[in-house]
Amino acid sequence: MTQETPSDPALAGFRKSIDNIDAALIHMLAERFRITQAVGEHKAKIGLPASDPGREQFQIQKLRALAEEADLDPEFSEKFIRFVIDEVIRHHMQAASK
């Protein structure tokens, strides 16, 4: 993989910051999925359903409010967290079927 090296120091600095943030996001998502995997296994063990619509809606509303406070488009934040939640539920369903 090749990476264009900008001759503009400001652009290079911005890109380095973006790369660092992307790496942090990946690590945070990995940790989140490790924890939610444990939740899914626990739910399967005690017979709870894979999804909890009330909790999901609460989280979505809470994160929309945080997005607004952070000047992030709440529609984007909802789409993002909905994608994450849907993946978690899929993993929980897999754990329940084992």
WOJOHU-V913440 format. One record per helix or strand. SS is the DSSP state (H for helix, E for strand). FROM is the first residue (numbers start at 0). LEN is the number of residues. If there is no record, write none. Layout:
SS:FROM:LEN, SS:FROM:LEN
This chain:
H:8:38, H:52:17, H:73:23
